[in-house]
């Protein structure tokens, strides 16, 4: 860390102390060049990232918008609200855990799809069809085939409830 007085690169930490809450570190530093002392603070930054859309524009990450995506995909599907709450919390934790300042809308969409896939197959396909802008019926076949394959592979991963609906998009 540069000395704020003389700009020298060579400063040493002479003392580090974690504050009582444990969420910040205070460091005393000494400049080897001019011998002045100064203090720095280090805190973890937990901000939700900006969402970068396909056209390059950015918007704030919004739980409400995320919820809207779920609500639309799950329209008239027998999935309790608490499942949606849990999925949203899961997504937020995942994104915070990545620690990035930006997330591509595309990656966010894929994360939503992962959650929907575990929740309700019909909703998953509904979301995928809009999100991936399906052009024809083959695209549906592809995603349904993929879904079946994953189901067979990931029996252990299957969550609390399984929808027995045949994958029919409306
Ligand atoms: Zn200095």
Backbone and ligand atoms as CSV (ligand in chain L), in Angstrom:
chain,resi,resn,atom,element,x,y,z
A,1,UNK,N,N,0.840,-1.209,0.000
A,1,UNK,CA,C,0.000,0.000,0.000
A,1,UNK,C,C,0.870,1.252,0.000
A,2,UNK,N,N,0.529,2.179,-0.878
A,2,UNK,CA,C,1.329,3.407,-1.003
A,2,UNK,C,C,1.194,4.323,0.209
A,3,UNK,N,N,2.266,4.983,0.552
A,3,UNK,CA,C,2.228,5.981,1.620
A,3,UNK,C,C,1.432,7.198,1.139
A,4,UNK,N,N,0.414,7.626,1.883
A,4,UNK,CA,C,-0.399,8.770,1.449
A,4,UNK,C,C,0.336,10.105,1.609
A,5,UNK,N,N,1.478,10.088,2.285
A,5,UNK,CA,C,2.240,11.340,2.482
A,5,UNK,C,C,3.276,11.555,1.386
A,6,UNK,N,N,4.108,10.541,1.148
A,6,UNK,CA,C,5.179,10.727,0.171
A,6,UNK,C,C,5.020,9.859,-1.077
A,7,UNK,N,N,4.057,8.946,-1.060
A,7,UNK,CA,C,3.815,8.132,-2.247
A,7,UNK,C,C,4.732,6.927,-2.391
A,8,UNK,N,N,5.576,6.702,-1.420
A,8,UNK,CA,C,6.478,5.542,-1.504
A,8,UNK,C,C,5.667,4.241,-1.446
A,9,UNK,N,N,6.178,3.218,-2.138
A,9,UNK,CA,C,5.474,1.938,-2.168
A,9,UNK,C,C,5.712,1.101,-0.915
A,10,UNK,N,N,6.776,1.399,-0.235
A,10,UNK,CA,C,7.225,0.531,0.841
A,10,UNK,C,C,6.661,0.918,2.203
A,11,UNK,N,N,5.457,0.454,2.494
A,11,UNK,CA,C,4.913,0.697,3.840
A,11,UNK,C,C,4.730,-0.638,4.543
A,12,UNK,N,N,4.953,-0.640,5.831
A,12,UNK,CA,C,4.857,-1.884,6.593
A,12,UNK,C,C,3.678,-1.839,7.553
A,13,UNK,N,N,3.084,-3.007,7.742
A,13,UNK,CA,C,2.013,-3.117,8.736
A,13,UNK,C,C,2.680,-3.305,10.088
A,14,UNK,N,N,2.382,-2.404,11.036
A,14,UNK,CA,C,2.997,-2.577,12.355
A,14,UNK,C,C,2.008,-3.112,13.390
A,15,UNK,N,N,0.720,-3.071,13.054
A,15,UNK,CA,C,-0.268,-3.630,13.977
A,15,UNK,C,C,-1.572,-3.906,13.218
A,16,UNK,N,N,-2.206,-5.055,13.504
A,16,UNK,CA,C,-3.510,-5.388,12.898
A,16,UNK,C,C,-4.476,-5.753,14.002
A,17,UNK,N,N,-5.648,-5.221,13.913
A,17,UNK,CA,C,-6.617,-5.544,14.950
A,17,UNK,C,C,-8.004,-5.730,14.328
A,18,UNK,N,N,-8.659,-6.817,14.700
A,18,UNK,CA,C,-10.028,-7.064,14.223
A,18,UNK,C,C,-10.973,-6.352,15.172
A,19,UNK,N,N,-11.983,-5.667,14.657
A,19,UNK,CA,C,-12.922,-4.985,15.555
A,19,UNK,C,C,-13.823,-5.992,16.272
A,20,UNK,N,N,-14.568,-5.512,17.232
A,20,UNK,CA,C,-15.339,-6.427,18.082
A,20,UNK,C,C,-16.355,-7.266,17.326
A,21,UNK,N,N,-16.962,-6.653,16.309
A,21,UNK,CA,C,-17.962,-7.403,15.539
A,21,UNK,C,C,-17.294,-8.428,14.615
A,22,UNK,N,N,-16.006,-8.292,14.450
A,22,UNK,CA,C,-15.292,-9.254,13.617
A,22,UNK,C,C,-15.461,-9.031,12.130
A,23,UNK,N,N,-16.000,-7.875,11.737
A,23,UNK,CA,C,-16.224,-7.667,10.305
A,23,UNK,C,C,-15.298,-6.613,9.692
A,24,UNK,N,N,-14.344,-6.141,10.464
A,24,UNK,CA,C,-13.428,-5.143,9.930
A,24,UNK,C,C,-12.047,-5.286,10.583
A,25,UNK,N,N,-11.014,-5.046,9.807
A,25,UNK,CA,C,-9.648,-5.089,10.347
A,25,UNK,C,C,-9.030,-3.700,10.226
A,26,UNK,N,N,-8.444,-3.263,11.308
A,26,UNK,CA,C,-7.787,-1.976,11.344
A,26,UNK,C,C,-6.287,-2.243,11.340
A,27,UNK,N,N,-5.555,-1.600,10.432
A,27,UNK,CA,C,-4.109,-1.810,10.386
A,27,UNK,C,C,-3.365,-0.495,10.571
A,28,UNK,N,N,-2.354,-0.535,11.394
A,28,UNK,CA,C,-1.436,0.584,11.535
A,28,UNK,C,C,-0.289,0.320,10.586
A,29,UNK,N,N,0.049,1.321,9.814
A,29,UNK,CA,C,1.149,1.155,8.865
A,29,UNK,C,C,2.201,2.229,9.061
A,30,UNK,N,N,3.404,1.892,8.683
A,30,UNK,CA,C,4.504,2.837,8.778
A,30,UNK,C,C,5.208,2.893,7.428
A,31,UNK,N,N,5.503,4.124,7.014
A,31,UNK,CA,C,6.201,4.295,5.747
A,31,UNK,C,C,7.713,4.204,5.990
A,32,UNK,N,N,8.374,3.335,5.245
A,32,UNK,CA,C,9.824,3.150,5.423
A,32,UNK,C,C,10.597,4.367,4.911
A,33,UNK,N,N,9.989,5.102,3.966
A,33,UNK,CA,C,10.699,6.244,3.383
A,33,UNK,C,C,10.618,7.497,4.264
A,34,UNK,N,N,9.405,7.882,4.713
A,34,UNK,CA,C,9.277,9.138,5.458
A,34,UNK,C,C,8.941,8.924,6.937
A,35,UNK,N,N,8.781,7.668,7.316
A,35,UNK,CA,C,8.527,7.291,8.710
A,35,UNK,C,C,7.183,7.767,9.269
A,36,UNK,N,N,6.283,8.256,8.403
A,36,UNK,CA,C,4.962,8.647,8.901
A,36,UNK,C,C,4.098,7.399,9.100
A,37,UNK,N,N,3.138,7.544,10.003
A,37,UNK,CA,C,2.236,6.425,10.282
A,37,UNK,C,C,0.816,6.762,9.846
A,38,UNK,N,N,0.091,5.752,9.428
A,38,UNK,CA,C,-1.309,5.946,9.063
A,38,UNK,C,C,-2.088,4.655,9.291
A,39,UNK,N,N,-3.403,4.766,9.235
A,39,UNK,CA,C,-4.283,3.633,9.535
A,39,UNK,C,C,-5.117,3.271,8.316
A,40,UNK,N,N,-5.268,1.998,8.062
A,40,UNK,CA,C,-6.193,1.568,7.003
A,40,UNK,C,C,-7.221,0.609,7.607
A,41,UNK,N,N,-8.364,0.544,6.965
A,41,UNK,CA,C,-9.419,-0.355,7.406
A,41,UNK,C,C,-9.762,-1.290,6.261
A,42,UNK,N,N,-9.998,-2.518,6.617
A,42,UNK,CA,C,-10.346,-3.511,5.611
A,42,UNK,C,C,-11.691,-4.129,5.984
A,43,UNK,N,N,-12.660,-4.012,5.093
A,43,UNK,CA,C,-13.961,-4.630,5.347
A,43,UNK,C,C,-14.373,-5.433,4.115
A,44,UNK,N,N,-15.166,-6.444,4.348
A,44,UNK,CA,C,-15.649,-7.237,3.228
A,44,UNK,C,C,-16.768,-6.475,2.526
A,45,UNK,N,N,-16.743,-6.523,1.222
A,45,UNK,CA,C,-17.770,-5.835,0.459
A,45,UNK,C,C,-18.796,-6.857,0.004
A,46,UNK,N,N,-20.016,-6.715,0.476
A,46,UNK,CA,C,-21.050,-7.662,0.065
A,46,UNK,C,C,-22.167,-6.918,-0.658
A,47,UNK,N,N,-21.876,-6.560,-1.858
A,47,UNK,CA,C,-22.897,-5.892,-2.657
A,47,UNK,C,C,-23.386,-6.852,-3.719
A,48,UNK,N,N,-24.649,-6.815,-3.970
A,48,UNK,CA,C,-25.154,-7.602,-5.082
A,48,UNK,C,C,-24.662,-6.954,-6.366
A,49,UNK,N,N,-24.309,-7.777,-7.337
A,49,UNK,CA,C,-23.708,-7.220,-8.547
A,49,UNK,C,C,-24.724,-6.530,-9.453
A,50,UNK,N,N,-24.197,-5.769,-10.367
A,50,UNK,CA,C,-25.023,-5.204,-11.429
A,50,UNK,C,C,-25.292,-6.320,-12.435
A,51,UNK,N,N,-26.470,-6.289,-13.005
A,51,UNK,CA,C,-26.802,-7.277,-14.020
A,51,UNK,C,C,-26.543,-6.664,-15.395
A,52,UNK,N,N,-25.692,-7.325,-16.168
A,52,UNK,CA,C,-25.352,-6.825,-17.503
A,52,UNK,C,C,-26.229,-7.528,-18.526
A,53,UNK,N,N,-27.051,-6.728,-19.192
A,53,UNK,CA,C,-27.988,-7.313,-20.142
A,53,UNK,C,C,-27.320,-7.546,-21.492
A,54,UNK,N,N,-28.020,-8.279,-22.324
A,54,UNK,CA,C,-27.470,-8.664,-23.620
A,54,UNK,C,C,-27.013,-7.452,-24.447
A,55,UNK,N,N,-27.757,-6.356,-24.364
A,55,UNK,CA,C,-27.402,-5.170,-25.141
A,55,UNK,C,C,-26.327,-4.323,-24.449
A,56,UNK,N,N,-25.768,-4.839,-23.350
A,56,UNK,CA,C,-24.679,-4.137,-22.685
A,56,UNK,C,C,-25.126,-3.182,-21.583
A,57,UNK,N,N,-26.431,-2.901,-21.505
A,57,UNK,CA,C,-26.890,-1.997,-20.441
A,57,UNK,C,C,-26.869,-2.737,-19.100
A,58,UNK,N,N,-26.814,-1.947,-18.027
A,58,UNK,CA,C,-26.723,-2.540,-16.698
A,58,UNK,C,C,-27.898,-2.114,-15.842
A,59,UNK,N,N,-28.293,-2.995,-14.948
A,59,UNK,CA,C,-29.323,-2.600,-13.995
A,59,UNK,C,C,-29.027,-3.248,-12.653
A,60,UNK,N,N,-29.606,-2.673,-11.608
A,60,UNK,CA,C,-29.426,-3.224,-10.269
A,60,UNK,C,C,-30.034,-4.611,-10.198
A,61,UNK,N,N,-29.350,-5.471,-9.489
A,61,UNK,CA,C,-29.929,-6.775,-9.209
A,61,UNK,C,C,-31.186,-6.553,-8.375
A,62,UNK,N,N,-32.277,-7.201,-8.743
A,62,UNK,CA,C,-33.526,-6.979,-8.030
A,62,UNK,C,C,-34.193,-8.299,-7.660
A,63,UNK,N,N,-34.398,-8.463,-6.358
A,63,UNK,CA,C,-35.122,-9.651,-5.891
A,63,UNK,C,C,-36.543,-9.682,-6.464
A,64,UNK,N,N,-37.145,-8.503,-6.590
A,64,UNK,CA,C,-38.509,-8.438,-7.106
A,64,UNK,C,C,-38.593,-8.952,-8.543
A,65,UNK,N,N,-37.614,-8.548,-9.335
A,65,UNK,CA,C,-37.614,-9.016,-10.727
A,65,UNK,C,C,-37.391,-10.510,-10.804
A,66,UNK,N,N,-36.525,-10.976,-9.917
A,66,UNK,CA,C,-36.254,-12.400,-9.862
A,66,UNK,C,C,-37.543,-13.148,-9.516
A,67,UNK,N,N,-38.270,-12.612,-8.528
A,67,UNK,CA,C,-39.521,-13.219,-8.107
A,67,UNK,C,C,-40.535,-13.248,-9.255
A,68,UNK,N,N,-40.536,-12.163,-10.014
A,68,UNK,CA,C,-41.444,-12.077,-11.152
A,68,UNK,C,C,-41.155,-13.186,-12.184
A,69,UNK,N,N,-39.874,-13.436,-12.410
A,69,UNK,CA,C,-39.507,-14.517,-13.330
A,69,UNK,C,C,-40.067,-15.845,-12.846
A,70,UNK,N,N,-39.937,-16.084,-11.538
A,70,UNK,CA,C,-40.461,-17.328,-10.975
A,70,UNK,C,C,-41.984,-17.373,-11.073
A,71,UNK,N,N,-42.610,-16.251,-10.722
A,71,UNK,CA,C,-44.071,-16.222,-10.725
A,71,UNK,C,C,-44.626,-16.500,-12.120
A,72,UNK,N,N,-44.000,-15.890,-13.106
A,72,UNK,CA,C,-44.449,-16.117,-14.494
A,72,UNK,C,C,-44.281,-17.565,-14.898
A,73,UNK,N,N,-43.095,-18.101,-14.609
A,73,UNK,CA,C,-42.822,-19.484,-15.013
A,73,UNK,C,C,-43.723,-20.465,-14.272
A,74,UNK,N,N,-44.070,-20.106,-13.028
A,74,UNK,CA,C,-44.837,-21.034,-12.190
A,74,UNK,C,C,-46.345,-20.754,-12.215
A,75,UNK,N,N,-46.761,-19.907,-13.139
A,75,UNK,CA,C,-48.178,-19.559,-13.239
A,75,UNK,C,C,-49.059,-20.814,-13.234
A,76,UNK,N,N,-49.985,-20.869,-12.274
A,76,UNK,CA,C,-50.908,-22.002,-12.127
A,76,UNK,C,C,-50.232,-23.341,-11.850
A,77,UNK,N,N,-48.999,-23.316,-11.445
A,77,UNK,CA,C,-48.332,-24.565,-11.076
A,77,UNK,C,C,-48.446,-24.744,-9.566
A,78,UNK,N,N,-48.573,-26.007,-9.119
A,78,UNK,CA,C,-48.779,-26.258,-7.681
A,78,UNK,C,C,-47.482,-26.213,-6.879
A,79,UNK,N,N,-46.852,-25.051,-6.859
A,79,UNK,CA,C,-45.597,-24.913,-6.117
A,79,UNK,C,C,-45.769,-23.853,-5.026
A,80,UNK,N,N,-45.539,-24.222,-3.770
A,80,UNK,CA,C,-45.733,-23.255,-2.677
A,80,UNK,C,C,-44.765,-22.073,-2.740
A,81,UNK,N,N,-45.260,-20.928,-2.277
A,81,UNK,CA,C,-44.460,-19.701,-2.286
A,81,UNK,C,C,-43.138,-19.866,-1.544
A,82,UNK,N,N,-43.164,-20.662,-0.497
A,82,UNK,CA,C,-41.934,-20.807,0.290
A,82,UNK,C,C,-40.821,-21.462,-0.527
A,83,UNK,N,N,-41.184,-22.243,-1.509
A,83,UNK,CA,C,-40.165,-22.830,-2.392
A,83,UNK,C,C,-39.493,-21.742,-3.214
A,84,UNK,N,N,-40.330,-20.792,-3.646
A,84,UNK,CA,C,-39.807,-19.672,-4.427
A,84,UNK,C,C,-38.904,-18.812,-3.536
A,85,UNK,N,N,-39.377,-18.540,-2.309
A,85,UNK,CA,C,-38.562,-17.762,-1.364
A,85,UNK,C,C,-37.198,-18.410,-1.175
A,86,UNK,N,N,-37.237,-19.707,-0.987
A,86,UNK,CA,C,-35.998,-20.434,-0.730
A,86,UNK,C,C,-35.074,-20.377,-1.946
A,87,UNK,N,N,-35.668,-20.546,-3.118
A,87,UNK,CA,C,-34.877,-20.505,-4.351
A,87,UNK,C,C,-34.226,-19.135,-4.530
A,88,UNK,N,N,-34.987,-18.077,-4.247
A,88,UNK,CA,C,-34.454,-16.726,-4.404
A,88,UNK,C,C,-33.302,-16.507,-3.418
A,89,UNK,N,N,-33.493,-16.945,-2.199
A,89,UNK,CA,C,-32.438,-16.796,-1.188
A,89,UNK,C,C,-31.183,-17.569,-1.607
A,90,UNK,N,N,-31.413,-18.730,-2.147
A,90,UNK,CA,C,-30.347,-19.589,-2.629
A,90,UNK,C,C,-29.538,-18.876,-3.724
A,91,UNK,N,N,-30.269,-18.273,-4.636
A,91,UNK,CA,C,-29.631,-17.568,-5.757
A,91,UNK,C,C,-28.831,-16.370,-5.245
A,92,UNK,N,N,-29.433,-15.619,-4.313
A,92,UNK,CA,C,-28.749,-14.438,-3.768
A,92,UNK,C,C,-27.445,-14.857,-3.075
A,93,UNK,N,N,-27.514,-15.916,-2.278
A,93,UNK,CA,C,-26.309,-16.399,-1.591
A,93,UNK,C,C,-25.241,-16.825,-2.585
A,94,UNK,N,N,-25.691,-17.494,-3.603
A,94,UNK,CA,C,-24.762,-17.976,-4.626
A,94,UNK,C,C,-24.052,-16.805,-5.306
A,95,UNK,N,N,-24.822,-15.799,-5.636
A,95,UNK,CA,C,-24.271,-14.642,-6.339
A,95,UNK,C,C,-23.354,-13.825,-5.430
A,96,UNK,N,N,-23.765,-13.652,-4.185
A,96,UNK,CA,C,-22.891,-12.952,-3.231
A,96,UNK,C,C,-21.585,-13.720,-3.065
A,97,UNK,N,N,-21.703,-15.045,-3.052
A,97,UNK,CA,C,-20.533,-15.899,-2.869
A,97,UNK,C,C,-19.544,-15.810,-4.016
A,98,UNK,N,N,-20.021,-15.383,-5.171
A,98,UNK,CA,C,-19.118,-15.226,-6.316
A,98,UNK,C,C,-18.281,-13.956,-6.159
A,99,UNK,N,N,-18.790,-13.004,-5.371
A,99,UNK,CA,C,-18.024,-11.797,-5.074
A,99,UNK,C,C,-17.702,-10.918,-6.272
A,100,UNK,N,N,-18.486,-11.005,-7.328
A,100,UNK,CA,C,-18.224,-10.192,-8.511
A,100,UNK,C,C,-19.074,-8.927,-8.477
A,101,UNK,N,N,-18.609,-7.925,-9.185
A,101,UNK,CA,C,-19.362,-6.664,-9.235
A,101,UNK,C,C,-20.431,-6.696,-10.317
A,102,UNK,N,N,-20.272,-7.639,-11.229
A,102,UNK,CA,C,-21.234,-7.733,-12.329
A,102,UNK,C,C,-21.584,-9.187,-12.579
A,103,UNK,N,N,-22.788,-9.396,-13.059
A,103,UNK,CA,C,-23.150,-10.741,-13.512
A,103,UNK,C,C,-23.870,-10.581,-14.840
A,104,UNK,N,N,-23.583,-11.468,-15.775
A,104,UNK,CA,C,-24.259,-11.408,-17.063
A,104,UNK,C,C,-25.698,-11.901,-16.862
A,105,UNK,N,N,-26.627,-11.220,-17.489
A,105,UNK,CA,C,-28.036,-11.623,-17.397
A,105,UNK,C,C,-28.181,-13.085,-17.807
A,106,UNK,N,N,-27.372,-13.466,-18.753
A,106,UNK,CA,C,-27.392,-14.837,-19.248
A,106,UNK,C,C,-27.053,-15.846,-18.131
A,107,UNK,N,N,-25.989,-15.546,-17.368
A,107,UNK,CA,C,-25.609,-16.449,-16.269
A,107,UNK,C,C,-26.699,-16.502,-15.217
A,108,UNK,N,N,-27.297,-15.337,-14.953
A,108,UNK,CA,C,-28.377,-15.279,-13.981
A,108,UNK,C,C,-29.548,-16.153,-14.446
A,109,UNK,N,N,-29.858,-16.054,-15.733
A,109,UNK,CA,C,-30.929,-16.880,-16.302
A,109,UNK,C,C,-30.650,-18.365,-16.136
A,110,UNK,N,N,-29.387,-18.743,-16.333
A,110,UNK,CA,C,-29.024,-20.162,-16.182
A,110,UNK,C,C,-29.206,-20.617,-14.735
A,111,UNK,N,N,-28.874,-19.726,-13.795
A,111,UNK,CA,C,-29.027,-20.063,-12.371
A,111,UNK,C,C,-30.514,-20.236,-12.040
A,112,UNK,N,N,-31.347,-19.340,-12.577
A,112,UNK,CA,C,-32.796,-19.452,-12.369
A,112,UNK,C,C,-33.295,-20.784,-12.939
A,113,UNK,N,N,-32.781,-21.139,-14.110
A,113,UNK,CA,C,-33.199,-22.403,-14.731
A,113,UNK,C,C,-32.834,-23.610,-13.873
A,114,UNK,N,N,-31.640,-23.563,-13.274
A,114,UNK,CA,C,-31.240,-24.667,-12.383
A,114,UNK,C,C,-32.235,-24.836,-11.240
A,115,UNK,N,N,-32.631,-23.699,-10.665
A,115,UNK,CA,C,-33.585,-23.760,-9.545
A,115,UNK,C,C,-34.945,-24.291,-10.010
A,116,UNK,N,N,-35.387,-23.799,-11.159
A,116,UNK,CA,C,-36.697,-24.220,-11.679
A,116,UNK,C,C,-36.687,-25.699,-12.051
A,117,UNK,N,N,-35.567,-26.156,-12.543
A,117,UNK,CA,C,-35.466,-27.553,-12.952
A,117,UNK,C,C,-35.718,-28.470,-11.760
A,118,UNK,N,N,-35.234,-28.060,-10.588
A,118,UNK,CA,C,-35.429,-28.878,-9.391
A,118,UNK,C,C,-36.831,-28.721,-8.816
A,119,UNK,N,N,-37.495,-27.635,-9.193
A,119,UNK,CA,C,-38.767,-27.283,-8.583
A,119,UNK,C,C,-39.973,-27.824,-9.346
A,120,UNK,N,N,-39.966,-27.595,-10.640
A,120,UNK,CA,C,-41.144,-27.935,-11.436
A,120,UNK,C,C,-40.759,-27.984,-12.916
A,121,UNK,N,N,-40.957,-29.150,-13.501
A,121,UNK,CA,C,-40.497,-29.355,-14.872
A,121,UNK,C,C,-41.204,-28.466,-15.887
A,122,UNK,N,N,-42.508,-28.323,-15.690
A,122,UNK,CA,C,-43.277,-27.514,-16.630
A,122,UNK,C,C,-42.805,-26.054,-16.589
A,123,UNK,N,N,-42.612,-25.570,-15.366
A,123,UNK,CA,C,-42.136,-24.189,-15.213
A,123,UNK,C,C,-40.749,-24.035,-15.827
A,124,UNK,N,N,-39.952,-25.032,-15.646
A,124,UNK,CA,C,-38.599,-25.017,-16.203
A,124,UNK,C,C,-38.647,-24.869,-17.722
A,125,UNK,N,N,-39.465,-25.675,-18.339
A,125,UNK,CA,C,-39.549,-25.642,-19.798
A,125,UNK,C,C,-40.180,-24.335,-20.286
A,126,UNK,N,N,-41.155,-23.865,-19.543
A,126,UNK,CA,C,-41.783,-22.581,-19.861
A,126,UNK,C,C,-40.732,-21.462,-19.854
A,127,UNK,N,N,-39.966,-21.436,-18.789
A,127,UNK,CA,C,-38.938,-20.399,-18.649
A,127,UNK,C,C,-37.883,-20.547,-19.742
A,128,UNK,N,N,-37.450,-21.771,-19.957
A,128,UNK,CA,C,-36.418,-22.020,-20.966
A,128,UNK,C,C,-36.887,-21.581,-22.348
A,129,UNK,N,N,-38.161,-21.817,-22.641
A,129,UNK,CA,C,-38.664,-21.501,-23.976
A,129,UNK,C,C,-38.640,-20.003,-24.248
A,130,UNK,N,N,-38.939,-19.212,-23.202
A,130,UNK,CA,C,-38.913,-17.758,-23.365
A,130,UNK,C,C,-37.473,-17.270,-23.332
A,131,UNK,N,N,-36.764,-17.757,-22.347
A,131,UNK,CA,C,-35.434,-17.274,-22.078
A,131,UNK,C,C,-34.454,-17.617,-23.202
A,132,UNK,N,N,-34.573,-18.816,-23.711
A,132,UNK,CA,C,-33.671,-19.194,-24.798
A,132,UNK,C,C,-34.305,-18.945,-26.163
A,133,UNK,N,N,-35.399,-18.228,-26.182
A,133,UNK,CA,C,-36.136,-17.896,-27.413
A,133,UNK,C,C,-36.237,-19.080,-28.372
A,134,UNK,N,N,-36.935,-20.088,-27.919
A,134,UNK,CA,C,-37.109,-21.268,-28.774
A,134,UNK,C,C,-37.741,-20.886,-30.104
A,135,UNK,N,N,-37.199,-21.425,-31.143
A,135,UNK,CA,C,-37.681,-21.102,-32.481
A,135,UNK,C,C,-38.712,-22.113,-32.980
A,136,UNK,N,N,-38.486,-23.356,-32.709
A,136,UNK,CA,C,-39.450,-24.357,-33.163
A,136,UNK,C,C,-39.537,-25.512,-32.168
A,137,UNK,N,N,-40.346,-26.486,-32.538
A,137,UNK,CA,C,-40.664,-27.562,-31.602
A,137,UNK,C,C,-39.437,-28.429,-31.282
A,138,UNK,N,N,-38.454,-28.446,-32.156
A,138,UNK,CA,C,-37.246,-29.225,-31.885
A,138,UNK,C,C,-36.519,-28.716,-30.638
A,139,UNK,N,N,-36.570,-27.408,-30.428
A,139,UNK,CA,C,-35.922,-26.842,-29.246
A,139,UNK,C,C,-36.549,-27.387,-27.967
A,140,UNK,N,N,-37.869,-27.567,-28.009
A,140,UNK,CA,C,-38.555,-28.145,-26.857
A,140,UNK,C,C,-38.111,-29.590,-26.647
A,141,UNK,N,N,-38.041,-30.311,-27.754
A,141,UNK,CA,C,-37.606,-31.706,-27.654
A,141,UNK,C,C,-36.216,-31.797,-27.044
A,142,UNK,N,N,-35.350,-30.890,-27.473
A,142,UNK,CA,C,-33.980,-30.910,-26.951
A,142,UNK,C,C,-33.952,-30.720,-25.438
A,143,UNK,N,N,-34.684,-29.713,-24.980
A,143,UNK,CA,C,-34.613,-29.409,-23.546
A,143,UNK,C,C,-35.304,-30.503,-22.724
A,144,UNK,N,N,-36.341,-31.121,-23.296
A,144,UNK,CA,C,-37.030,-32.207,-22.591
A,144,UNK,C,C,-36.132,-33.443,-22.523
A,145,UNK,N,N,-35.441,-33.695,-23.612
A,145,UNK,CA,C,-34.521,-34.834,-23.635
A,145,UNK,C,C,-33.412,-34.617,-22.596
A,146,UNK,N,N,-32.911,-33.401,-22.584
A,146,UNK,CA,C,-31.860,-33.048,-21.633
A,146,UNK,C,C,-32.349,-33.220,-20.193
A,147,UNK,N,N,-33.587,-32.816,-19.976
A,147,UNK,CA,C,-34.202,-32.916,-18.653
A,147,UNK,C,C,-34.308,-34.380,-18.221
A,148,UNK,N,N,-34.763,-35.220,-19.126
A,148,UNK,CA,C,-34.882,-36.651,-18.816
A,148,UNK,C,C,-33.528,-37.261,-18.488
A,149,UNK,N,N,-32.533,-36.869,-19.252
A,149,UNK,CA,C,-31.192,-37.386,-19.043
A,149,UNK,C,C,-30.691,-37.015,-17.644
A,150,UNK,N,N,-30.872,-35.751,-17.308
A,150,UNK,CA,C,-30.425,-35.281,-15.988
A,150,UNK,C,C,-31.168,-36.006,-14.875
A,151,UNK,N,N,-32.467,-36.215,-15.084
A,151,UNK,CA,C,-33.280,-36.905,-14.080
A,151,UNK,C,C,-32.687,-38.275,-13.787
A,152,UNK,N,N,-32.312,-38.967,-14.846
A,152,UNK,CA,C,-31.763,-40.308,-14.672
A,152,UNK,C,C,-30.412,-40.252,-13.968
A,153,UNK,N,N,-29.611,-39.250,-14.325
A,153,UNK,CA,C,-28.275,-39.133,-13.741
A,153,UNK,C,C,-28.312,-38.715,-12.275
A,154,UNK,N,N,-29.261,-37.822,-11.981
A,154,UNK,CA,C,-29.215,-37.166,-10.671
A,154,UNK,C,C,-30.329,-37.567,-9.725
A,155,UNK,N,N,-30.575,-38.829,-9.596
A,155,UNK,CA,C,-31.650,-39.212,-8.689
A,155,UNK,C,C,-31.389,-38.767,-7.268
A,156,UNK,N,N,-30.136,-38.835,-6.855
A,156,UNK,CA,C,-29.762,-38.445,-5.495
A,156,UNK,C,C,-30.029,-36.967,-5.247
A,157,UNK,N,N,-29.899,-36.177,-6.291
A,157,UNK,CA,C,-30.011,-34.730,-6.165
A,157,UNK,C,C,-31.465,-34.260,-6.139
A,158,UNK,N,N,-32.367,-35.164,-6.474
A,158,UNK,CA,C,-33.771,-34.799,-6.587
A,158,UNK,C,C,-34.318,-34.265,-5.263
A,159,UNK,N,N,-34.979,-33.126,-5.299
A,159,UNK,CA,C,-35.423,-32.477,-4.067
A,159,UNK,C,C,-36.696,-33.077,-3.482
A,160,UNK,N,N,-37.191,-32.383,-2.494
A,160,UNK,CA,C,-38.330,-32.788,-1.680
A,160,UNK,C,C,-39.508,-33.339,-2.489
A,161,UNK,N,N,-39.842,-32.632,-3.542
A,161,UNK,CA,C,-41.001,-33.094,-4.288
A,161,UNK,C,C,-40.634,-33.265,-5.742
A,162,UNK,N,N,-41.281,-34.184,-6.359
A,162,UNK,CA,C,-41.045,-34.371,-7.779
A,162,UNK,C,C,-42.366,-34.272,-8.490
A,163,UNK,N,N,-42.364,-33.480,-9.502
A,163,UNK,CA,C,-43.571,-33.363,-10.294
A,163,UNK,C,C,-43.605,-34.552,-11.238
A,164,UNK,N,N,-44.772,-35.147,-11.358
A,164,UNK,CA,C,-44.886,-36.300,-12.252
A,164,UNK,C,C,-45.434,-35.857,-13.604
A,165,UNK,N,N,-45.641,-34.572,-13.745
A,165,UNK,CA,C,-46.177,-34.084,-15.010
A,165,UNK,C,C,-45.281,-34.453,-16.165
A,166,UNK,N,N,-45.913,-34.832,-17.206
A,166,UNK,CA,C,-45.137,-34.994,-18.422
A,166,UNK,C,C,-44.791,-33.606,-18.906
A,167,UNK,N,N,-43.630,-33.504,-19.459
A,167,UNK,CA,C,-43.169,-32.191,-19.885
A,167,UNK,C,C,-43.938,-31.730,-21.106
A,168,UNK,N,N,-44.939,-30.940,-20.850
A,168,UNK,CA,C,-45.751,-30.388,-21.929
A,168,UNK,C,C,-45.728,-28.859,-21.798
A,169,UNK,N,N,-45.244,-28.217,-22.765
A,169,UNK,CA,C,-45.257,-26.765,-22.688
A,169,UNK,C,C,-46.573,-26.257,-23.235
A,170,UNK,N,N,-47.027,-25.149,-22.731
A,170,UNK,CA,C,-48.292,-24.622,-23.269
A,170,UNK,C,C,-48.060,-23.473,-24.213
L,1,ZN,ZN,ZN,6.003,8.167,3.221
